Structures are given as C-alpha cells and as structure tokens.
Amino acid sequence: MDANIKSAIDRIWEYFWTGGVTNPLTVIEQITYLLFIKGLDDVDISREKNEVLLGIKKAKIFDEKHQNLRWSIFKDFEAERMYKVVQEEVFPFIKSMGMGKDSNYTKYMEDAIFLIPTPIMLQRVVTAIDKLEMKDRDTKGDVYEYLLSKLSTAGTNGQFRTPRHIIKMMVELMKPTAQDVIVDPASGSAGFLVQAGEYLRENHADLFNVANLKEHFNNTMFYGFDMDRTMLRIGAMNLMQHGIENPNISYKDSLSEDNEDNSKYTLVLANPPFKGSIDDERTSKDLLAVTKTKKTELLFLALFLRILKVGGRCASIVPDGVLFGSSNAHKSIRREIIENNKLEAIISMPSGVFKPYAGVSTAIMIFTKTGVGATDKVWFYDMTADGFSLDDQRQEVKENDIPDIIARFNNLEGEEDRKRTDKSFFVSKEEIGENDYDLSINKYKEVVVEQKHYDEPKVIFNRIKAMEVELQQKLEELEGML
C-alpha cells in the first residue's frame, strides 16, 4: 500500500484518539459512515457526468432540497456549520433513505449513530478523508484493509479479525469458482468473503465478461451473518469497498431456530466463535440432534453440514479441543463428518497465529458434504511457521510453511508415501475410528528422538578442574603485569 495513504489513515486515527474516541471499533465505524456519505456524493457526481457526456439520466440521491448534504458541498463549510449539518441533517438523511432504493449501502445505516465529539475534530477528519485518493477498487480495498488491521492490535477487539495471510491460505486451498455460493455464518469484518472475491478477480477474471456470472458475483454469491450490528456495517463496507456491489450481509443468530438455511451454499469459509456456550432452548434442534452440546465450536460444524449443498465444501478454523475432546458431543460431530461425509484435511497451526490477543492452539478442518460418507484417508499437516514470529510482536520472518501447504494440498497423490515423521502424511479412516475419531496430529505423528552421547560425569568434572587451573594461572599472570 502507498505510504502516503498509510500516513493519512494514521493521522485520521490520531485525530480520533486525541479527541477521546479510543475504541477501535467505534473509530472504524465512524470512518465507515463518512466513507459512505462521501460514496453517495461520488455516485451522484458520476451520474451528473454521464448525463452531460452521454445523455444518460438517472435519479439523483440528493435532490435540490438536499444539496447541502452532499460531501462536495459541506466539506468546505466552517467547522461549526459542518458539524451542525452532518449531525442534524446528513445522518438523519442516510438513516431514512429507503432501504436499498438509492444505494445498497443504506440498509446497513439504519441505526447509525454520530459519535464524533467536536466540530474541529469532524473538520479535520473530513479534510483528511477528502484528500485520500480512492478512485479505483484496489485502493479503496487497501484503505479499508489497513483500517481493519488496527483491530489486530486492539486487545480484546482482535477476536473479530483472522490474520489476512491465514484467510488467504484457506481461500487458495479451497479455490472458489465463479458458480460458488459462499457463506461465512460468523462473518465479522467479512475477511473471508473479501478474499474469496479477490481470488476470483485474479483467477477467474473472465467471469466479468459473462452477464449472468457478473450478476451472480455482485448480488447472489456472497453471504455473511453476524449478531453485532457494528460488525455488519464494517463487513458490508469492506465488501463494497472491494467492489462487490450488493453483498448479502445480515443480522442473524446462525445457531438459532430462526436460521432456516438448509442446503443453500456451496462453500463455507469461517472462523466461528470458540468461547462460551449458548442457551440450548434457543439453539436449532437440527444442530442438537447432530451434537448435543452448548459449545458453539461444535454447533457451528453441525451448522456447516446442514447449510451446505451436497458436494459443498468447508474450510473452518477450529480450536484444538474440537479435534481431541472426549465428550460424547465432541466424538459425535467428528464421527458425523468422518463417517457420513468426506473429511479431507486437518492442518494443525502453531498457537502463536492469533497473538497478541489470543494464544489458543487451532487447526483448519477441510471437508466436503456428501451425506453418504466417502472419507478414505485424512491428510494431516503440522504447520510450525506462518511467516511471522509467534510472539506478541508477530514480525515477519523467513520461516513459512504456507507455500508448502498449498503446494502439497494441490498434489495429494504425491503424499502417499510420506512417513509419520514428515510434516505431512495420510492417516486411514479405520485408524482414526479405532482412536475414538481423535483428529489431533500428535496422536499419529511420530517424533524421531536423536540419541546423543555425553562423556562420563567424572571426565566432565576433570575438564572443569583443568579449566579452573588454567584460569587461575591467567589471573596470576595478569596480576603480575599490573
């Protein structure tokens, strides 16, 4: 990303911070509103140009009565007047625009709250945003990605953000197609959906030349659900800034009876919540029938099986406990995936992947819904490095297993003869079944213990005594020189 853009965003961030707005989610949300407001004016400016140059007339978002609410107009107001217009007119306007009639952004802005505390702060932020060059999709996407990267260094809020390089690896493993219908039932900032869109642009650019595929990409390919309205807004804006015109981002408790999705999607990409439990009275009975538990990490796996079409694929991050937990609920969900569907891979990740805000050990589980079994053998990979240090600093390092993981997963035929002492290997379904469906890599990996020979203690002791004598002689020589 351009260093000037990074510097500008850092400056905007500092305006909020020094102005007393220190919650990173609040900062991103307020910037999201302002980007949205600017985006509305950009749409009208584009329509006005088309009308003059091409004679194409389209309804304006801002009619004659609302010209003062346009970014290009109020950005030049003095601070007090700008603040009054934005707080008392612009925000009520975007909240009552008529969901989706004029812009797909509007449905995410219905409960927007203006939280910028002072006129001078608003003026500084508006001026800084106005100077950002965001004319193309790549730049807009980079701006928003950099904003979201602030969450990863924001303590407890970091739980909303899966590291981008891990998301990218999972998408590259799953290879989305132009026909896929992709969902993240715990979408947060929509990182998985954004990356899937970027993958398609890079690898299937021809889809944009086919009318029905382009329509599918912009309107019916991407679905995300969350129970945090702030994250819904941020996630929707993230997708739209990356050029996806009408993402289906909506408020939904994915595990509840209210979620009636069944056999709807072809690809799940997710990092569902690990912590806590939920009230089983609210939980979908379909899910409890597969794994009777209050643990969200198990219920989400059952959900993935239900919402996928037959032949649909899933790549999900799971905590290590899912792989080896001994409760009936743990065993039943693993048995369901292995015996009645097709479990393809378990990629064990080092515990530092989610630092600095979590030290939990995790893995990536990849499976296909078949409904009739088909698991023959499962591919395991022991990832020990992801290109970043595994401490709180997470600085870039040379050690990185990700390219090897992608290359090997794309050539599983070449993995047949790998030994249990290697980083990757196959384990048969029968062996996994004999081990209570335990999917922990440590259950199957063999460690080579290198035997080392040391001198006898007496020999070592005499060596230390000789060194002591030599040291004493040197000290005496040194003393004689003084």
Beta strands, then each sheet from edge to edge (+ up, - down):
strand 1: 182-184
strand 2: 222-226
strand 3: 248-251
strand 4: 265-270
strand 5: 308-319
strand 6: 342-349
strand 7: 362-368
strand 8: 377-382
strand 9: 386-388
strand 10: 396-400
strand 11: 424-428
sheet 1: 3+ 2+ 1+ 4+ 5+ 7- 6+ 8+ 11-
sheet 2: 9+ 10-
end
